[in-house]
Amino acid sequence: MKKGIITLLIVALVASCAFAGTLKGAAQIDFGYNLDTTDWGFKNSSVSNYTFSFEYDTTKVEVADHSTEIWAEIAANASAKISQANAGQDKANIAVTTAITKANIHVGEWTFGILGSGATLDLASSYYLNSSKKPVDNTIQAVSGVYDGFTVSYKDWNGGFGAKGNIEGKAYNFYGHVETPTFKFADEAVSVNAGAYLVYSDSDSYAGASAKAAYKADDLSASVAVDGKYDNGNVLYEVAAKAAYKFVTVDAYVTPGAMTVDAAKYTGDNAKTPSVNAKVAASYDFDIEDVAVAVEGAVDARNLLVDAREITVGAAETCTIDAFEVEVAESYAVFANVLDLSETVTYTAEKFTAFEECAIVLAFDINDVVVSVPFKCGISSDAIVENAELSLVYAGLNFKDVENHLGTITASAKIAF
């Protein structure tokens, strides 16, 4: 009888819960031959991941109705669930999460937020990006919630204030910031916005400001953004400018060199030298009958004020003819005296895709001019075997050093769900 009651309780519990499960996995077999080590053979690999969760409850609450000019609103989310995942090892978790997502007091057109003191603006950063498409250099970043406090808004003006201290220890800490609306002039072709902040305490004080002006009309656009910070007698700055006219763009970025990723170039006599960087690029797409052609070129100058400067001139041309796409790229580092040439051909058919890549790196300031000649090619298809991708790839060959870099031939069959 007890077992029956327990079973009914479990069924009722499961029936009242939201259940979500996900099963993902892949299995693959490779056969390869390494022309350098002469190793050959099969390689099996598989991975699977299963996750599930019973969500006991999810609740959202919001109070926002009002009938007076002075009113408050609050919103919150809460959930409770048990979950398990076998990603490397089995584990189960029971979690209860709650979060206040909004808590404001309105007084006419004024709004006071009581969840924190808010964040400052960050308007300037480098035009050159990393593999994640984020700025490589961003000397002065946004300051967020230094001390607990409140935010305040009036129409499109925003700000915040935070404070803490100790009377007996004579300690004091204040944080305040303000952000203007975006002002527009000249029939909205010109826009300007700015912000400033101050951190003042018995142990550390600093202040900062940001501003941006932009212009856009017809084929012409331009902008200048500035971040500044004053900290213990040191003035930090960051300026980013951009202009574009039709298919031509110009970027510039200036900041203290010692604060950049190239800080090693700014030591000794160059310790206070600014990092000045600029890039001019142009791109254009056009069609010649049934042939699509894309051409782009750029000149990128980095660290212009120090001896370790580098100017790179690059270009790329892409031509698409029916199922063929051919891309040729050229890049020349002027002071390093290195030329990098590459070409890629891709053929996309109904049932398979084939590609070939080859490059050559030439260094003209050493005796052996040809540094590297890598090569790669392959073919793949997901139409031969249903639910599987078959591929054959030859990679790692270097024509400059064939004896040590013959490369690897890999045949693969991948089944995934």
Summary of the structure (lengths in Angstrom):
residues: 417
radius of gyration: 30.3
end to end distance: 43.1
largest distance: 90.7
contacts: 1169
relative contact order: 0.09
helix: 6%
strand: 65%
